[in-house]
Amino acid sequence: MDYLIAYIATAVVFFAIDFVWLAKVAKSFYWSRLGGLLRDKPNLAAASGFYAVYLIGIVIFAVVPALQAQSWTTALVYGALFGFFAYATYDMTNLATLKGWSVSVAVVDIAWGTALTGASATFGYLLTQLVLGG
């Protein structure tokens, strides 16, 4: 049950932050640099699959260790590292294989993934602690 609470808490934070980023900040940035590669409308099934799996990763690799250590800094560091490695894998692979992928997109996206995942893990941990009474 603790893992389910951690998953939901982390998901709420992740979606709130990522929604603001995607809807308000990043839309014009990505469109101006990757317009020809982007769909007019995202594939929501694929996006849902990513979010479901990625959030499991955040919980397993950052939130649970933080709960065990009783340390928000563990959530922050492990979350940021998880985000860095995951987003770097995606962006560096795209940079290596896609003609239209730019270095600026890779750098910004990796930085975003690192910050987003670190913050989501941290606040997911704190919300879980709050709900569990710890």
Secondary structure, DSSP 8 states (H G I E B T S, - for coil): -HHHHHHHHHHHHHHHHHHHIIIIIHHHHHHHHHGGGS-SS--HHHHHHHHHHHHHHHIIIIIHHHHHHT-HHHHHHHHHHHHHHHHHHHHHHHHHH-TT--HHHHHHHHHHHHHHHHHHHHHHHHHHHHHHT-
